[in-house]
């Protein structure tokens, strides 16, 4: 049985350190993830404004990501790319929204593509509770309540 020499052990340590370094660098690489679907320009060129209907658009391009909620006014294709980097929160690096709108008869009136630069933050829900108390301090409320009670209401008489 042969004992490893000093140079063999240092070579193994060096190789293990190199493997650990490569694994560390690979673990820190950003991961890109795509969500949703937005049709390419060639597919959108098939849609004719004033001619195509909702049914023909769906057959040419495919199912949309979302549809308009008011009178089915439009269909929307949304595609986003997010960068995941380590433990940091995902960051949206690109977004495409293709909006196809229809008139009352269901015929295409407009086809528009929006990017991430065109977007703005839209508040979908906002809940603000306001108190109806003018004097909000406890002492003012207590002092303001003096003399505002009716004894008949306290006793419970009918």
C-alpha positions, -999 to 999 in steps of 0.1 A, spaced: 0 0 0 14 33 -11 10 66 8 1 97 -12 28 121 -16 26 158 -7 23 169 -43 -7 145 -49 -25 159 -18 -20 195 -29 -32 187 -64 -64 172 -49 -69 202 -27 -64 226 -56 -89 207 -78 -115 206 -50 -110 244 -45 -114 249 -82 -146 228 -83 -160 248 -52 -152 281 -69 -169 271 -102 -200 259 -82 -201 292 -63 -199 313 -94 -226 292 -111 -249 295 -81 -247 333 -83 -255 335 -120 -289 352 -127 -317 330 -139 -341 345 -165 -377 333 -165 -403 341 -191 -440 343 -181 -470 347 -205 -473 350 -243 -472 379 -267 -476 372 -304 -447 381 -327 -450 408 -354 -455 383 -382 -486 369 -364 -500 404 -357 -496 413 -394 -523 386 -402 -548 406 -382 -567 432 -403 -582 462 -387 -619 466 -397 -621 431 -412 -612 405 -385 -635 396 -357 -628 382 -322 -632 346 -335 -608 351 -364 -582 368 -341 -584 339 -317 -579 314 -345 -550 333 -360 -531 342 -329 -544 320 -301 -559 324 -267 -552 357 -249 -537 361 -215 -567 383 -203 -598 398 -219 -615 432 -214 -640 432 -186 -662 459 -199 -684 447 -228 -656 424 -239 -639 455 -254 -606 439 -260 -581 410 -256 -547 413 -242 -515 392 -245 -490 398 -218 -454 385 -217 -428 393 -190 -392 383 -184 -380 383 -147 -344 381 -135 -339 360 -104 -306 366 -88 -297 348 -56 -319 357 -26 -329 391 -40 -365 397 -51 -372 390 -88 -368 420 -111 -389 425 -142 -365 433 -170 -389 433 -200 -427 433 -206 -448 433 -237 -485 439 -238 -504 434 -271 -538 450 -269 -564 442 -296 -596 463 -292 -630 456 -308 -661 478 -316 -697 469 -305 -700 445 -334 -669 426 -324 -647 438 -353 -610 448 -347 -606 485 -343 -569 487 -331 -538 466 -325 -512 481 -302 -480 468 -286 -467 483 -253 -434 478 -237 -421 481 -201 -411 518 -208 -447 526 -218 -462 512 -185 -471 530 -153 -481 518 -119 -519 514 -117 -535 510 -83 -560 482 -86 -574 484 -51 -571 511 -25 -587 510 9 -586 541 30 -605 542 62 -613 577 75 -627 583 110 -656 606 114 -643 619 147 -633 656 144 -615 658 177 -593 627 177 -578 629 212 -593 609 240 -596 638 264 -615 660 239 -639 631 232 -646 626 269 -651 663 276 -672 667 245 -695 639 257 -704 656 290 -741 665 289 -749 646 257 -766 617 276 -803 612 282 -811 595 315 -841 577 299 -819 560 274 -795 548 302 -823 532 322 -839 515 292 -874 529 297 -898 527 268 
